Amino acid sequence: MRPPRLLCAALMAMAWFAASAQPLAIPAPPAAALEQKPGAQLPLQMDLWDEQGRPVRLGDYFEDGRPVLLVLGYYRCPQLCGLLMHRLLEGLRDSGLSRHGWRIVGVSIDPEDTPETARQRREQDIAYAEFLMDAPTPAGTLDLHLLVATPARLQRLARDIGFGYTQTPGTDARFAHPAAVMVATTRGKISRYLTGMQFDAAELRVALAEAKGERIGILSQGIALLCAHFDPRVGAHSTAVMNATRVLGLLMVAALAAWCWRRRRTETRQ
């Protein structure tokens, strides 16, 4: 390969890397860190409210022998919370597991969330499940429950499972918190933590099989992304910045491809 062609290939590779950039995993502030506690017992007697405003207990969702995928976040989140749920639904679809073999329970860490905001969030998640299945999804067929609770109960639940969160005044996001899914056994013990924004189908099958068998899994080696905007002195990641980076990278790829093509034609003519 002649030097000009080698240069073209190198430049295009660099541009493509920029175009496919992913959000940076930035260390979480201590108050919003994830401390994995495999084997931790969930407070099953905890009182909450569901998306219909009905009083429930956390243990109500552990009475039929199904493992539970526990998701903490908040329902009006402008950052990763909604995307995390959608990626989880994608992974469950790809796993090939029956919807009767698992249950998703979401709990909002925002005390200002209400049954109404939970219901609206659930409707969006149901609609996305319909999109994934390319078929209507009656509300009862996706075993998804979104709950709200008082601040003291939320703090206890988060503390018990090592899920840190903190308010972020003056930013787009109300809270900083880790993006993670906790897999719980049929008796309400944490079996495994799933971190990151990609949920591998094979890993989900293993995690749910472990939880159904009351087995405690291994610690996740992945990095839990943080759902928040930060003060620049701490670190920052921005969806807008990442999208701009991708667009710029794609434009660079197109421009370099055109330049290399024209240069090659010129060399051929000579």
N, C-alpha and C positions, 0 to 999 in steps of 0.2 A: 504494500500500500504506500503510495507516494505521500510526502509530508502534507500537501494541501488536503488530501483525502483524510489523512489521519487527524488533522486539525478539525475538519468538518465533523468527523465521527465523535471526537472528544467534546466539541462544543454542543452538539446535539444531545449527547448523553447528559451533559450538565443541565441543559435546558429542560430535558425530560424529567430529571430529578426534581427540579423546581416545580414543574407542572404537577407532579404526583406527590407533592409535599403533604405530610400529615401533621395534625396538631402536635405541638411539643408537649412532652410530659414534664411538667414543672413540679419540683418538690413542693409538697403541700405545707402550709404553715401548720405548726403543731396542733392548733385547735381544730384543724380540718383534715387530719391525717386518718388513715385506715390502719387500725391495729387488729390484725387477724387473730381471732379467738376460736379456732376449731374446737368443737365440743361444748361451747357456751350454750347455756339453756335460755331460750326465749321466755319472757314473762307472759306465759299463756293466760294468766288471769287478768291481764291488762284490759281495761275498758277503753273502747274507741267508738267511733261512729262510721258507718259505711257511706257510700255515695248516695244512698237514699235517705240519709239522716237517721237510720235505725241504730240503736245501741247494740254493739257487738263486743265480744271478747276475742282477743287474738287467738285463743285456743279453739274458737269455733271453726277455724280453717284447718285444723289438724285432726279432725274427728273421723275421717273416712280412709285413713291409711295412705294418703297421697303425699309425696314430698312437695315442699313449697319453695318457690323462688321468691325471696323477699327483696324488695326494691325500695330503698329510701331515697327520697328526693323531694321536690315540691312541684305542685301541679301547674303553676304559672311561670315556671322556669323558662327563660329565654335562651338557655345555653344547652347543655348536654342531656338533661333529664329526659326529654321527649325522644331524642335520638337514641339514648340508651335503651329505652323500652322497645323502640322499633327494631333495633339491632338484635335484641333478645328474642323478639317474635320471629325475626328472620332465621336466627340460629335454631329455634325450636321447630320451625317449618322444615329446615334442611335436615334436622335430626331424624325425621321420619317417625318420631314418637307420637302416639295417640294423644289427643288433647285430654283424654280421660286419665292420663297417667301423671299429670302434674297440675299445679295451681300457681298462679302468680298473685302475690299480695303486695300491694304498694302502700307505703305509709308516708305521709307528708311530714317533713320536718318544720314546715312553716305553720305556726299556730294561727295564722290568718287565713289559711286555706279552710274551706268549708265543704260540706257535702255537695254543694252546688258546683264548686270548682273541681271537686273530685269527679262528679258525674260528667262534666264537660270534658275533662281529660280522658276519662274512660271511653266516651263516645269517639274521640279522636283515635284512640288505640284500637277500638273495635273496627273503625273504618279502615285503618291500616291493615288489620288482619284480613279484612275482606279483600283488600287490594292484593295482598300476598297470595291468598288462596284463589284469586280471580273468581270469587263466588260470594254470594251474600253470607254473612256470618251472624246468625241470630245471637242476641246478647247472651243467652244461656250457654252457647256452645264454646265460648272462650271463657275459661274459668279465671277471670281477672277481677280482682276486688281492690278498690282504692279507698283507703281509710284516712281519717283525721283524728287528732287527739289533742289533749291539753299539753301546754309546754312541759310541765313536770313529767308527764308520762312519756313524751317524746324523748326527753333527755335521758330518762331511765333506759328506754329501749336502745337508744343509740349507744349509751355507755356499756350496756350489757354485751353488745356485739362488736364494740370497738370502732364504731362509725362516728368520726368526728365531724362537726359542722360548726360554722360560725357565721354571723351576719357580716355583710360587706356593704356598709352604708356608703352612698356616693358613687355606686357602680350600677351597671345594668342589671346585675344579678343580686338578689336579696341575700343569698347564702353562698358560701364556699363549702364544698363537701366533696368527698371522693365519688367517682363514678364506679360503682361496683354492685354486684348481685350476690346475695347470700343464699346459699342452698341449704335448706333446713330439712332435717329428718322428719319422719311421720310423728315423732314425739316432741318435736319442737327444739331440737338441738342443731346448732350450726355444724353442718358437715363440711362445707367447702365455701371458699370465696372465689368468685369469678371477677377478675379485674380487666380493665381496658374497655374498648368499644367494639371489639369483634368477638363473637361467641361461636367457637368452633363446634360443629355439629357432633363430632365424636366426643369432645370433652363434655358437652352437655349430656350425652347419653351416659357416660361414665359417672358424672356427678349425680345425676338423678337416680341411677341404679344404686350408687353408694348410699344416698340418702334414704331410698326406699328400704334398703337392707340395714338401716340404722348404723351404717359404718361412717367413721370420721375420715375425711379425705386429707390430702396433703395441703400445705400452704401454697397459695398462688405465688408464682415467681414473677408475674407480670407487674407492671407499674400502673397504679390506679390514677387515671387522669383526674384532674380537678375541674369540677364544674363551677367556674367563677371567672370574674375578671379581678386582677390584683393591682395593688399599688405598684408602680414601676420599681420602687425600691425593693420589692419582694420578688417580682417577676410577673410576666404577663403573657397571655395567649389570647388571640382574638380571631373569631371566625372570619371577620371581614378581612383581616390581614392575610390569613391563610388562603382565602378565596382569591384575593388579589394576586398572591404569589403564584397560585395555580394558573390563573388567566395569563399573567405575564410569561410564565414558563411555556404555555401553549403557543403564545404569540412568537416567542423566541424560537421554538421548534419550527413553526411554519416559515419564519423569515430565514432561518439558517438552511432549511431544506431548499427554499427557492434560490438562495445564494449559491449553495453547493451545486444545484442542478445547472444553473447558468454557467458556473465556472467549469463544470465538466463538459458542457457543450462547447465552450470556448476552446478547451484543451483538445477536444475531439477534432474540431475544425482545423486547428493548427497542426 
